[in-house]
Amino acid sequence: MTVLRDVDLTLVAGQITVIIGPSGGGKSTLVRLLNRLEEPSSGEILLNGRNIRLHDPLQLRRKVALVAQKPFVFNGSVLDNLQRPFIFQGDKPPAAEDSRLLELLALCQLSAEWLQRDARSLSVGQQQRLCLARSLAMGPEVLLLDEPTSALDRPTVNSLASSLRKACRKWQLAVLLVTHDLHLAKTIADHLAYLEDGCISEQGLPDELFARPRSNALQCFLSEPSKKQV
């Protein structure tokens, strides 16, 4: 695990914060800490001013949802997958005609006609959109996404980004997106941070960081041919 140090980052409701940086720099570690999949040895992580260590982990994950790099769907139908978070929390799951569920499907560009379809029969891109819908089903305050588009083609990335942007604005989510896709970072970020060797060395408006990186490290990272995705 990469050791994080001096990380000072604020997630704002209704905004998408994007973290970029080289592999092994600590991006995934940060995501895991924010969802209490790992515990920090020092420092504080606050949710609405309260240390997340004071939250019950199950209740915390109702408020802080996570979409992982590889889409994971449960055995069963699309509806079964959307109901699963409610079952985990001991709540009554929504019915197929539930208005919020149908709204989520539309926002994530999933057809309501697919509710009884085997979730594993969906394409990778459709499964990732299902994971996004499932993570939003219980109305979280914070949404964490760890490289959710790494296995997707550009049209599918654009589709997922559109859904994410709409969800962020509609429900005033505080979103943290980790990505190596600089095209995605530049087009979707309200706030951009560069994380390397466990430290956020630069952060600010994406247009400013892309146009005028202050450090040689960020300048070199942005100029790598492998990062210039279109």
C-alpha positions as CSV (number, residue, x, y, z in Angstrom):
1,M,0.0,0.0,0.0
2,T,1.3,3.5,-0.9
3,V,1.8,5.7,2.1
4,L,-0.2,9.0,1.8
5,R,1.1,12.1,3.4
6,D,0.0,15.7,3.7
7,V,-3.1,15.0,1.6
8,D,-5.5,18.0,1.9
9,L,-8.5,17.6,-0.3
10,T,-12.1,18.9,0.0
11,L,-15.0,17.3,-1.9
12,V,-17.8,19.7,-2.7
13,A,-21.5,18.8,-3.2
14,G,-22.5,19.1,-6.8
15,Q,-18.9,19.0,-8.1
16,I,-16.7,16.4,-9.6
17,T,-13.1,16.2,-8.3
18,V,-10.7,14.2,-10.5
19,I,-7.4,12.8,-9.3
20,I,-4.7,11.9,-11.9
21,G,-1.2,10.7,-11.4
22,P,1.1,7.8,-12.2
23,S,0.3,4.2,-11.2
24,G,1.4,3.4,-7.7
25,G,1.1,7.0,-6.5
26,G,-1.6,6.3,-3.9
27,K,-4.9,7.1,-5.8
28,S,-6.6,3.8,-5.1
29,T,-5.3,3.8,-1.5
30,L,-7.0,7.2,-1.0
31,V,-10.3,5.8,-2.4
32,R,-10.1,2.9,0.0
33,L,-9.4,5.1,2.9
34,L,-12.4,7.3,2.1
35,N,-14.7,4.3,2.2
36,R,-13.0,2.7,5.3
37,L,-11.9,-0.3,3.3
38,E,-8.6,0.7,4.9
39,E,-7.9,2.7,8.0
40,P,-5.5,5.6,8.2
41,S,-2.6,5.5,10.7
42,S,-2.8,9.2,11.3
43,G,-4.8,12.2,10.1
44,E,-8.5,12.7,9.8
45,I,-11.1,12.1,7.1
46,L,-14.2,14.1,7.8
47,L,-17.8,13.7,6.4
48,N,-19.9,16.8,7.1
49,G,-17.3,17.7,9.8
50,R,-17.4,14.4,11.6
51,N,-14.6,11.9,11.6
52,I,-15.6,8.9,9.5
53,R,-14.1,6.6,12.2
54,L,-17.2,7.6,14.3
55,H,-19.5,6.2,11.6
56,D,-20.6,2.6,11.6
57,P,-19.0,1.2,8.4
58,L,-22.3,-0.2,7.1
59,Q,-24.0,3.2,7.6
60,L,-21.0,5.0,6.2
61,R,-21.3,3.1,2.9
62,R,-24.9,4.2,2.6
63,K,-23.5,7.7,2.5
64,V,-20.2,7.0,0.6
65,A,-20.7,4.8,-2.4
66,L,-18.0,3.2,-4.5
67,V,-17.8,2.2,-8.1
68,A,-14.7,0.0,-8.8
69,Q,-12.5,-0.4,-11.8
70,K,-14.0,-3.6,-13.0
71,P,-17.7,-3.8,-13.0
72,F,-19.1,-6.4,-10.6
73,V,-22.6,-7.7,-11.0
74,F,-24.4,-10.2,-8.8
75,N,-26.0,-13.4,-10.1
76,G,-29.6,-12.6,-11.1
77,S,-31.4,-9.9,-13.0
78,V,-30.7,-6.2,-13.4
79,L,-33.5,-5.6,-10.9
80,D,-31.9,-8.0,-8.4
81,N,-28.7,-6.0,-8.6
82,L,-30.4,-2.7,-8.1
83,Q,-32.3,-4.1,-5.0
84,R,-29.1,-5.7,-3.5
85,P,-27.9,-2.6,-1.6
86,F,-31.3,-2.3,0.2
87,I,-31.2,-5.9,1.2
88,F,-27.7,-5.5,2.6
89,Q,-28.9,-2.6,4.7
90,G,-32.0,-4.5,5.9
91,D,-34.3,-2.1,4.0
92,K,-37.3,-2.9,1.8
93,P,-36.1,-3.1,-1.8
94,P,-37.8,-1.0,-4.5
95,A,-40.2,-2.6,-6.9
96,A,-39.7,-2.6,-10.6
97,E,-42.1,0.3,-11.0
98,D,-40.5,2.4,-8.3
99,S,-40.1,6.0,-9.7
100,R,-36.6,6.6,-8.4
101,L,-35.4,3.3,-9.8
102,L,-36.8,4.1,-13.2
103,E,-35.3,7.5,-13.0
104,L,-31.9,5.9,-12.2
105,L,-32.2,3.6,-15.2
106,A,-33.0,6.5,-17.5
107,L,-30.1,8.6,-16.1
108,C,-27.6,5.8,-16.5
109,Q,-28.9,5.0,-20.0
110,L,-30.3,1.6,-19.1
111,S,-33.6,0.4,-20.5
112,A,-36.4,-0.4,-18.1
113,E,-37.1,-3.3,-20.4
114,W,-33.9,-4.9,-19.1
115,L,-35.0,-5.1,-15.5
116,Q,-35.7,-8.9,-15.8
117,R,-32.6,-9.5,-18.0
118,D,-29.7,-11.5,-16.6
119,A,-27.2,-8.8,-15.5
120,R,-24.3,-11.0,-16.6
121,S,-25.5,-10.9,-20.2
122,L,-24.9,-7.1,-20.4
123,S,-21.9,-5.7,-22.1
124,V,-19.0,-4.5,-20.0
125,G,-20.1,-0.9,-20.6
126,Q,-23.7,-1.7,-19.7
127,Q,-22.5,-3.5,-16.5
128,Q,-20.5,-0.5,-15.5
129,R,-23.5,1.7,-16.0
130,L,-25.5,-0.8,-13.9
131,C,-22.9,-0.5,-11.2
132,L,-23.2,3.3,-11.3
133,A,-27.0,3.0,-11.0
134,R,-26.7,0.5,-8.1
135,S,-24.3,2.8,-6.2
136,L,-26.7,5.7,-6.5
137,A,-29.8,3.7,-5.5
138,M,-29.7,4.5,-1.8
139,G,-29.0,8.2,-2.3
140,P,-25.4,8.6,-1.2
141,E,-23.8,12.0,-0.4
142,V,-20.4,11.0,-1.8
143,L,-19.6,8.9,-4.8
144,L,-16.1,7.4,-5.3
145,L,-15.1,6.0,-8.7
146,D,-11.7,4.2,-9.0
147,E,-10.7,4.0,-12.7
148,P,-14.3,3.1,-13.8
149,T,-13.6,3.6,-17.5
150,S,-10.3,1.8,-17.9
151,A,-11.8,-1.1,-19.9
152,L,-14.3,0.9,-21.9
153,D,-14.1,2.4,-25.4
154,R,-14.4,6.1,-26.0
155,P,-18.2,6.2,-26.9
156,T,-18.9,4.2,-23.8
157,V,-16.7,6.4,-21.7
158,N,-18.5,9.4,-23.0
159,S,-21.9,7.8,-22.2
160,L,-20.8,7.0,-18.6
161,A,-19.4,10.5,-18.1
162,S,-22.7,12.0,-19.2
163,S,-24.6,9.9,-16.7
164,L,-22.1,10.8,-14.0
165,R,-22.3,14.5,-14.7
166,K,-26.1,14.5,-14.7
167,A,-26.3,12.5,-11.4
168,C,-23.8,14.8,-9.7
169,R,-25.8,17.9,-10.6
170,K,-29.2,16.4,-10.0
171,W,-28.6,15.0,-6.6
172,Q,-25.8,17.4,-5.5
173,L,-23.3,14.6,-5.0
174,A,-19.7,15.1,-4.0
175,V,-17.9,13.0,-6.6
176,L,-14.3,11.8,-6.5
177,L,-13.1,10.2,-9.8
178,V,-9.7,8.5,-10.2
179,T,-8.6,8.1,-13.8
180,H,-5.6,7.9,-16.1
181,D,-7.8,9.2,-19.0
182,L,-6.7,12.8,-19.4
183,H,-9.4,13.5,-22.0
184,L,-12.0,12.4,-19.5
185,A,-10.3,14.3,-16.7
186,K,-10.2,17.5,-18.7
187,T,-13.8,17.4,-19.9
188,I,-15.5,16.3,-16.7
189,A,-13.6,17.8,-13.8
190,D,-14.7,20.8,-11.8
191,H,-11.5,20.4,-9.7
192,L,-8.4,18.5,-10.6
193,A,-5.6,17.1,-8.3
194,Y,-2.3,15.5,-9.2
195,L,-1.2,12.8,-6.8
196,E,2.3,11.3,-7.0
197,D,4.3,9.4,-4.4
198,G,1.5,9.7,-1.9
199,C,1.3,13.4,-2.0
200,I,-1.0,15.9,-3.8
201,S,1.5,18.3,-5.3
202,E,-0.9,20.4,-7.4
203,Q,-4.6,21.0,-7.5
204,G,-6.9,23.6,-9.0
205,L,-9.1,24.3,-12.0
206,P,-8.5,21.7,-14.8
207,D,-7.9,24.2,-17.6
208,E,-5.2,26.0,-15.5
209,L,-3.4,22.8,-14.6
210,F,-3.4,21.4,-18.1
211,A,-2.3,24.8,-19.6
212,R,0.2,25.8,-17.0
213,P,1.5,22.9,-14.8
214,R,3.7,24.3,-12.1
215,S,5.9,21.2,-11.6
216,N,8.1,19.2,-13.9
217,A,6.5,16.1,-12.7
218,L,3.0,17.1,-13.8
219,Q,4.3,18.6,-17.0
220,C,6.0,15.2,-17.9
221,F,2.9,13.3,-16.9
222,L,0.7,15.3,-19.1
223,S,3.0,15.0,-22.0
224,E,3.3,11.2,-22.0
225,P,2.0,9.9,-25.3
226,S,0.1,7.1,-23.6
227,K,-1.9,9.6,-21.7
228,K,-3.1,11.5,-24.8
229,Q,-6.4,9.6,-25.3
230,V,-8.9,11.0,-27.7
